[in-house]
């Protein structure tokens, strides 16, 4: 398994992985979808065309993807059948190797994702109770990673938005 650049022909698989995580979810996340499926496809096409989407291929199929603009990780999703096998860890590690710093927003309620990012060296840098950092409008947490140059206080980048 090695990461590689996504191609426009990969968009249907990227959308399927995205929808399995967001539209197939239970609870509050499933109740609200900020974008239509057509808007998701348009976004994935645009970001793939711009070279911002990296994929992990296993057995000839895309097992997961990461969408990153500069230092911001906008999306990291793994196909349900490949979760827990190091796909997300590998995609995130590649992004860390390519960037000196990364940041992202994670839903406050998503304890599993928050633990995943902490294990990868991310630290909490702020909270937004209004959910301005996500499509669902739910409370979220900004997490940052600075490689070897991690500051003593992650909040030096700014306090919470809420």
Secondary structure as GFF3:
##gff-version 3
##sequence-region A 1 162
A	DSSP	beta_strand	3	5	.	.	.	ID=ss1
A	DSSP	three_ten_helix	8	10	.	.	.	ID=ss2
A	DSSP	alpha_helix	11	22	.	.	.	ID=ss3
A	DSSP	alpha_helix	28	31	.	.	.	ID=ss4
A	DSSP	alpha_helix	37	49	.	.	.	ID=ss5
A	DSSP	beta_strand	53	58	.	.	.	ID=ss6
A	DSSP	beta_strand	61	69	.	.	.	ID=ss7
A	DSSP	beta_strand	72	78	.	.	.	ID=ss8
A	DSSP	three_ten_helix	80	82	.	.	.	ID=ss9
A	DSSP	alpha_helix	87	98	.	.	.	ID=ss10
A	DSSP	beta_strand	102	107	.	.	.	ID=ss11
A	DSSP	alpha_helix	111	119	.	.	.	ID=ss12
A	DSSP	beta_strand	123	128	.	.	.	ID=ss13
A	DSSP	beta_strand	140	145	.	.	.	ID=ss14
A	DSSP	three_ten_helix	147	149	.	.	.	ID=ss15
A	DSSP	three_ten_helix	154	157	.	.	.	ID=ss16
###
